[in-house]
Amino acid sequence: MKPKRGTAIVIVLVFATALLTFGLFYLRVISQGTTLNPLQLRKIQADFLAEGVANIAMLKYQELPSDFYSSYFIARVATTTPLVPGPLATFLGDSCLNGNSTTNPLMADVNEPSLGITFTTDFRVLSQKQYDKDAIQIISNVDIGTVMRREIRRTFYVERKRL
């Protein structure tokens, strides 16, 4: 019978070497990973908010086109005092189209609640009198403090028909 001295030490050294190799590989992978820049996160948030506000504005136009046209053209002709909002301001006065994080605390940034978030929406009608078509432009602006500003311009074409 042969003596089996020292085999346990060899097995322990093999397992320790394997664990050390996996540990060094894991540390190398973690150290080479890039961290997400907070400005990139703010830019992504501003982009999603601006796109969402533009979508809501387009949906509001699609649901109420005659109200939009009448308020838009009356606002262009009529003169209103600063105390009385005009018809277009009433159409745009929806809290989904214009707002900020001070009036709506649910919009505040979780990581930095003191950072003010403001968004506004504006409509422009690019009228073509020669044809029965208009181009309506929706401009939505999002300001996240003084750090980030995002503007989305979306243009779509509509046909004018008398009802």
PyMOL commands that set and color helices and strands:
alter all, ss='L'
color gray80, all
select helices_A, chain A and resi 7-32+38-63+65-77+87-92+105-107
alter helices_A, ss='H'
color red, helices_A
select strands_A, chain A and resi 99-100+117-128+133-144+148-159
alter strands_A, ss='S'
color yellow, strands_A
deselect
rebuild
show_as cartoon
